[in-house]
Amino acid sequence: MRDYYRQTKIIATLGPATESRERLAEMIIAGVDVIRLNMAHGSGEWVTSVIKRIREVSYEVGRHVAVMMDVKGPEIRTGPLDEAFELKAGDLFSFHIGAVPSGVQGVSVNYPGLPHDVKVGAIVLVDSGLIRLEILDKSDSAVYCRVLTPGKLGSRRHINLPGVEVNLPSLTAKDEGDIRVGVDAGMDFVALSFVRKAEDIRALRGLLDSLGSEARIIAKIEDQTGIRNLEDITRAADAIMVARGDLGIEIDYHTLPLVQTRIVELCLKEGKPVIIATHLLESMISAPMPTRAEISDVCNAVRERADSVMLSGETTTGLYPMECIDVMKNIIRSTEPAERRKMNETIRPVEPKAKMLRSAALLAQELGHSGVIVFTRSGFLAYTLAALRPIGVPIYAFTDDEALFRQLLLPWGVEPFLMEFNSDPEETIQSALDYLKRKNWAHSGDWLAVITNVLAHGKIVDTLQLRQVE
């Protein structure tokens, strides 16, 4: 068995700094597990070409990655400006539905419902919260504000309305178009932005079903409404992303670490993968080394037992994308072996087979230098084992489904393998053991827990077996 096995997965966002074939190969070889496509800056044509490139490079280097499409989602933005406004504290400034009246210091917005949704006295945040304004008055077509925090307001800046439940669709026309292209190109995951309720997930699932796609849905938690409906959203989605960029603006900033912990704990309880995203190594966009605070932040995400940590701007436009990946791996490598907690005891397996998985994980932990082998066509066994968080126990998931093989790259501790299944379960087990030995995942004499089924007197029986690699 290998001396060290990384269980926390790494997601990297593709962009100008990394989308060449050469850089893609470097990232995949370095150990990135999932490639994220940020559709806030991507077109359908780009998706088609880049997924094709990812698949080709993966085959060339002999290591595969999953592809996540992160759709832009509904958002409120200011309109175009010929030149930026220099806003000072105390200035009066207005947001208008349609054209801005002559002689008025203001800007248009793309959301007609803005005056209806907001209240006098509420706070408007612009450009990732850099500019704060207080609402003084409103009409049917405009919102009138006073600047609280000064700044330079350029074109098409993002607007946040903390605590306001806006009446925006969960999927925009652009999102639907991008998703259709992503389905055709073979994406593995789709991340839905600004998820506010479980119905948003069900609407997306309906679209994917209509397109014949089995892509799994990742719900991005980014505002207070999503937090209020967190339990229902978590149960409806396949995975959760703690999208700390907008979330950190929408809620009181000092509560963000507590909210992150709450989301991770809920996902562990519900058995759903959870991703920690945004600003993990933000300083490395322009610096070759992370700050001490960033090192602690990544370490904390690993110690909280998140499934994955994600790089955004660090690998899209950053100067040091490969260094960021190495930093992630080094922090994970130092943190994981120091973890001494028991397995996840908050998840309550109901099905007998799920309880058998817990026994297999405990057995592998007790054996030491062991692992668990599962054979799956749905992903249930591997995802459930991952949620149990057996420290130091690799989860070897064998499947004959190529799409599922890539979807198994997201959950914690799972190492998937694509392999044809034999009609004889014993032959399938032997093929798996031979594969692990041949690829140096296991050595002669290693003991492995194997979850499989056998045919006994005409009945299929689920079994937990203890096998030694020959």
C-alpha positions in Angstrom: 0.0 0.0 0.0 1.2 3.5 -0.7 2.7 5.4 2.2 0.4 8.4 1.7 -2.9 8.7 0.0 -4.4 12.1 -0.6 -8.1 12.0 0.3 -9.1 15.7 -0.1 -9.7 16.5 -3.8 -8.5 19.5 -5.7 -10.6 21.5 -8.2 -8.9 24.0 -10.5 -10.7 26.5 -12.7 -9.6 26.7 -16.3 -8.6 30.0 -17.9 -6.1 31.8 -20.1 -3.2 30.8 -17.7 -4.0 27.1 -17.9 -6.1 26.1 -21.0 -3.3 25.3 -23.3 -2.6 21.6 -24.0 0.8 21.9 -22.2 -0.6 23.5 -19.1 -3.6 21.1 -19.0 -1.2 18.2 -19.1 0.9 19.7 -16.3 -2.2 20.2 -14.1 -3.6 16.7 -14.7 -0.3 15.1 -14.0 0.1 17.3 -10.9 -3.0 15.8 -9.4 -6.0 18.1 -10.1 -9.1 15.9 -9.8 -11.8 18.2 -11.3 -11.5 21.0 -13.9 -14.0 23.8 -13.5 -15.3 25.9 -16.4 -16.5 29.3 -15.2 -19.4 30.2 -17.6 -19.4 33.8 -16.3 -16.5 34.2 -18.7 -17.1 31.4 -21.2 -19.1 30.7 -24.4 -20.7 27.6 -25.7 -18.1 27.3 -28.5 -15.3 27.5 -25.8 -17.0 24.7 -23.8 -17.1 22.4 -26.8 -13.5 22.9 -27.7 -12.1 22.9 -24.2 -13.9 19.7 -23.0 -12.6 17.9 -26.1 -9.1 19.2 -25.3 -9.4 18.0 -21.7 -10.4 14.5 -22.7 -7.7 14.2 -25.4 -5.0 15.4 -23.0 -6.3 13.1 -20.2 -5.9 10.1 -22.5 -2.4 11.3 -23.6 -1.1 11.5 -20.1 -3.0 8.5 -18.8 -4.9 10.2 -16.0 -8.5 11.4 -16.2 -10.3 14.3 -14.6 -13.9 15.3 -14.2 -15.3 18.5 -15.8 -17.6 20.8 -13.9 -19.6 23.5 -15.7 -20.3 26.4 -13.3 -23.2 28.3 -14.9 -23.3 32.1 -14.4 -26.8 32.2 -12.9 -29.0 35.2 -12.3 -27.3 38.3 -11.2 -28.0 42.0 -10.9 -25.5 44.3 -12.6 -25.0 47.9 -13.4 -25.2 49.0 -17.0 -22.4 50.2 -19.3 -20.6 53.5 -18.6 -18.6 55.7 -20.9 -16.3 56.5 -17.9 -16.2 55.4 -14.3 -17.8 57.4 -11.5 -15.6 58.5 -8.6 -18.0 58.1 -5.7 -17.3 59.9 -2.4 -18.9 59.3 1.0 -22.1 61.3 1.2 -22.7 61.5 -2.5 -26.2 60.9 -3.8 -26.4 58.2 -6.4 -29.3 56.4 -8.1 -30.0 53.1 -9.9 -32.5 53.3 -12.8 -34.6 50.9 -14.7 -33.9 52.0 -18.2 -32.1 55.2 -19.2 -30.7 57.5 -16.6 -32.3 61.0 -16.7 -30.0 63.8 -17.9 -28.0 65.6 -15.2 -28.5 62.8 -12.7 -25.6 60.9 -11.1 -26.7 57.4 -11.6 -26.5 54.2 -13.6 -28.9 51.7 -15.2 -29.4 48.2 -13.9 -30.4 45.0 -15.6 -33.1 44.0 -13.1 -36.5 45.6 -13.6 -37.7 44.3 -10.2 -35.1 46.2 -8.1 -37.3 49.0 -6.9 -40.0 46.6 -5.9 -37.7 44.2 -4.0 -35.7 46.7 -1.9 -36.8 48.8 1.1 -35.8 52.3 2.2 -32.9 52.0 4.8 -31.5 48.9 3.2 -27.9 48.6 2.1 -26.8 48.1 -1.5 -23.3 46.6 -2.2 -21.6 47.2 -5.5 -18.5 45.6 -7.0 -18.0 42.7 -4.6 -19.0 45.0 -1.7 -16.3 47.5 -2.2 -18.9 50.3 -2.5 -21.7 50.5 0.1 -24.8 52.7 -0.4 -27.9 53.3 1.8 -31.3 53.5 0.2 -33.0 56.8 0.9 -36.0 56.6 -1.4 -37.4 54.7 -4.4 -39.9 55.1 -7.2 -41.4 52.6 -9.7 -38.3 53.1 -11.9 -35.4 54.1 -9.6 -33.7 53.6 -6.3 -32.1 56.7 -4.7 -29.1 56.2 -2.4 -26.4 57.9 -0.4 -22.8 56.6 -0.7 -21.5 55.2 2.6 -18.2 53.7 1.4 -16.5 55.5 -1.5 -15.0 53.9 -4.6 -14.7 53.9 -8.3 -17.7 52.5 -10.1 -17.1 51.1 -13.6 -19.2 49.4 -16.1 -21.3 46.3 -15.5 -20.5 45.9 -11.8 -22.1 43.2 -9.7 -24.8 44.3 -7.2 -25.5 42.5 -3.9 -28.6 43.1 -1.8 -27.9 41.4 1.6 -31.1 39.9 3.1 -33.2 40.7 0.1 -35.0 37.8 -1.7 -35.0 38.8 -5.3 -37.5 37.5 -7.8 -35.0 36.2 -10.4 -35.2 32.9 -12.3 -32.9 30.1 -11.1 -31.7 29.6 -14.7 -31.2 32.3 -17.3 -31.4 31.9 -21.0 -27.6 31.9 -21.2 -27.5 29.2 -18.5 -29.8 26.9 -20.4 -27.9 27.4 -23.6 -24.6 26.7 -21.9 -26.0 23.6 -20.2 -27.2 22.2 -23.5 -23.8 22.6 -25.0 -22.2 21.1 -21.9 -24.4 18.1 -22.1 -23.5 17.5 -25.7 -19.8 17.9 -24.9 -20.0 15.4 -22.0 -19.7 17.5 -18.8 -19.8 15.5 -15.5 -21.1 18.1 -13.1 -23.0 21.3 -13.3 -22.8 23.9 -10.6 -25.8 26.1 -10.2 -25.2 29.6 -8.9 -27.2 31.5 -6.3 -29.4 28.5 -5.3 -32.1 29.8 -3.1 -34.5 26.9 -2.7 -34.7 23.1 -3.5 -37.1 23.9 -6.4 -34.1 25.5 -8.2 -32.3 22.2 -8.1 -35.4 20.3 -9.2 -35.8 22.7 -12.2 -32.3 22.1 -13.3 -32.7 18.3 -12.8 -35.8 18.4 -15.0 -33.8 20.2 -17.8 -30.9 17.6 -17.5 -33.4 14.7 -17.6 -35.0 16.2 -20.7 -31.6 16.3 -22.4 -30.8 12.7 -21.3 -27.9 13.8 -19.1 -26.8 12.1 -15.9 -24.6 15.1 -14.9 -24.6 15.6 -11.1 -25.8 18.9 -9.7 -23.7 21.0 -7.3 -25.7 23.7 -5.5 -23.7 26.9 -4.8 -24.7 28.5 -1.5 -24.2 32.3 -2.0 -26.8 34.2 -0.1 -29.0 34.4 3.0 -32.0 32.7 1.3 -29.8 29.8 0.4 -28.7 29.5 4.0 -32.3 29.7 5.3 -33.2 26.8 3.0 -29.9 24.9 3.4 -31.3 21.6 4.6 -33.8 21.2 1.7 -31.2 22.3 -0.8 -28.6 19.8 0.5 -31.1 16.9 0.3 -32.1 17.9 -3.3 -28.6 18.4 -4.7 -25.9 15.9 -5.4 -23.2 18.1 -3.8 -22.8 21.6 -2.2 -20.3 24.4 -2.9 -19.6 26.9 -0.2 -19.2 29.8 -2.6 -17.5 32.2 -0.2 -17.2 35.2 -2.6 -20.8 36.3 -2.8 -21.7 34.5 0.5 -19.1 36.6 2.3 -20.8 39.8 1.0 -24.4 38.7 1.6 -23.9 37.7 5.2 -22.0 39.4 8.1 -18.4 38.7 7.2 -17.5 37.6 10.8 -20.0 34.8 10.6 -18.6 33.3 7.4 -16.3 30.7 9.1 -19.2 29.6 11.3 -21.5 29.3 8.3 -18.9 27.3 6.4 -18.6 24.9 9.3 -22.4 24.5 9.5 -22.6 23.7 5.8 -19.8 21.1 6.0 -21.3 19.5 9.0 -24.7 19.3 7.4 -23.2 17.7 4.2 -21.4 15.1 6.4 -24.7 14.3 8.1 -26.6 14.0 4.8 -23.8 12.2 3.0 -23.3 14.8 0.3 -19.9 16.0 -1.0 -19.0 19.6 -0.1 -16.6 21.9 -1.8 -14.8 24.9 -0.2 -14.3 27.6 -2.8 -13.1 31.2 -3.4 -10.0 33.1 -2.0 -8.2 30.0 -0.7 -4.9 31.1 -2.2 -6.0 34.5 -3.6 -2.7 36.2 -3.0 -1.0 33.7 -5.3 -2.7 35.2 -8.3 0.3 37.6 -8.2 2.7 36.1 -5.6 4.7 32.8 -5.7 3.9 32.0 -2.0 0.7 32.0 0.0 0.0 34.1 3.1 0.1 32.4 6.4 -3.6 33.1 6.8 -4.3 31.3 3.5 -2.3 28.3 4.6 -4.4 28.1 7.7 -7.6 28.6 5.7 -6.8 25.6 3.5 -5.7 23.5 6.5 -9.0 24.4 8.2 -11.0 23.2 5.2 -9.1 19.9 5.3 -9.5 19.5 9.0 -13.3 20.2 8.7 -13.2 17.3 6.3 -14.5 19.0 3.2 -14.4 16.7 0.1 -12.7 19.2 -2.2 -10.9 22.6 -2.1 -11.2 24.8 -5.2 -8.9 27.2 -7.0 -10.5 30.0 -9.0 -8.6 33.1 -10.2 -5.4 31.4 -9.0 -5.5 29.1 -12.0 -7.4 31.2 -14.5 -5.4 34.4 -14.8 -2.9 33.9 -12.0 0.9 34.1 -12.6 1.6 30.9 -10.6 -1.1 28.3 -11.3 1.2 25.2 -11.0 2.7 26.6 -7.8 -0.9 26.9 -6.4 -1.6 23.3 -7.1 1.6 22.3 -5.3 0.8 24.5 -2.3 -2.6 22.8 -2.1 -1.1 19.4 -2.2 1.6 20.2 0.4 -0.9 21.6 2.9 -3.2 18.6 2.4 -0.3 16.2 2.7 0.8 17.8 6.0 -2.8 18.1 7.4 -4.4 14.8 6.6 -2.0 12.4 8.4 -2.4 14.6 11.6 -6.1 13.9 11.7 -7.0 11.7 14.6 -10.8 11.9 14.7 -13.0 8.9 14.5 -15.1 8.2 11.4 -18.1 10.5 10.7 -20.6 9.5 13.3 -23.3 12.1 12.3 -24.4 10.2 9.2 -26.9 7.5 10.0 -26.9 4.7 7.4 -30.4 3.3 7.0 -30.1 0.6 4.4 -28.4 -2.7 5.5 -25.8 -2.4 2.7 -24.9 1.1 3.9 -24.3 -0.3 7.4 -22.1 -3.0 5.9 -20.0 -0.2 4.4 -19.4 1.2 7.8 -18.2 -2.2 9.0 -15.9 -2.4 6.0 -14.4 1.0 6.7 -13.9 0.2 10.4 -12.2 -3.1 9.4 -9.8 -1.4 7.0 -9.0 1.2 9.7 -8.3 -1.5 12.2 -6.1 -3.4 9.8 -4.0 -0.4 8.9 -2.4 0.1 5.5 -5.6 -1.3 4.1 -8.4 -0.1 1.8 -11.9 -0.8 0.8 -12.9 -2.1 -2.7 -16.4 -1.5 -4.0 -18.0 -2.3 -7.4 -20.6 0.2 -8.4 -22.8 1.3 -11.3 -24.7 4.0 -9.4 -22.0 5.5 -7.2 -24.0 4.9 -4.0 -21.4 2.6 -2.4 -18.5 4.9 -3.1 -20.3 8.2 -2.1 -21.6 6.6 1.1 -18.1 5.3 2.0 -16.6 8.8 1.3 -19.2 10.4 3.6 -18.1 8.0 6.4 -14.6 9.6 6.2 -12.4 6.6 7.2 -9.1 8.4 7.9 -6.2 6.9 5.9 -8.4 4.4 4.1 -8.4 4.6 0.3 -11.7 3.8 -1.3 -11.1 1.9 -4.5 -14.3 2.2 -6.6 -14.5 0.0 -9.7 -17.1 0.8 -12.3 -17.8 -0.1 -15.9 -19.6 3.2 -16.5 -17.3 5.9 -17.9 -19.5 8.8 -16.9 -19.8 7.5 -13.3 -16.0 6.9 -13.3 -15.4 10.6 -13.7 -18.1 11.6 -11.2 -16.3 9.5 -8.6 -13.4 11.9 -8.8 -15.2 14.5 -6.6 -16.0 12.7 -3.3 -13.4 12.5 -0.5 -11.0 9.6 -0.5 -12.4 7.8 -3.6 -10.0 6.5 -6.2 -12.1 5.4 -9.2 -11.1 2.8 -11.8 -12.8 2.0 -15.1 -13.0 -1.8 -15.6 -15.3 -4.3 -17.3 -17.2 -6.5 -14.9 -17.2 -10.3 -15.4 -20.4 -12.3 -15.0 -18.5 -14.3 -12.4 -18.0 -12.0 -9.3 -14.9 -13.9 -8.3 -13.3 -13.1 -11.6 -14.2 -9.4 -11.2 -12.6 -9.3 -7.7 -9.4 -11.0 -8.9 -9.2 -8.5 -11.8 -9.5 -5.6 -9.4 -6.9 -7.0 -7.1 -4.5 -7.6 -10.0 -5.1 -4.1 -11.3 -4.3 -2.5 -7.9 -1.1 -4.5 -7.6 -0.1 -3.8 -11.2 -0.6 -0.1 -10.8 1.2 -0.1 -7.4 -1.9 0.9 -5.4 -1.5 -2.3 -3.4 1.4 -4.8 -2.7 1.6 -8.5 -2.1 0.5 -9.3 1.4 -1.8 -6.3 1.8 -5.3 -7.0 3.3 -8.3 -5.3 1.7 -12.0 -5.2 2.6 -14.1 -6.0 -0.4 -17.8 -5.2 -0.8 -19.4 -7.4 -3.4 -22.3 -9.8 -4.0 -22.2 -13.6 -4.6 -24.7 -16.0 -6.0 -25.9 -18.5 -3.4 -28.5 -21.1 -4.3 -30.0 -18.8 -6.9 -30.0 -15.7 -4.7 -27.8 -12.7 -4.8 -26.2 -12.0 -1.4 -24.3 -8.9 -0.4 -21.0 -9.7 1.2 -18.1 -8.1 3.1 -15.0 -10.1 2.4 -11.4 -9.9 3.6 -8.9 -10.5 0.8 -5.1 -10.6 0.8 -3.3 -9.4 -2.3 -1.1 -12.3 -3.6 
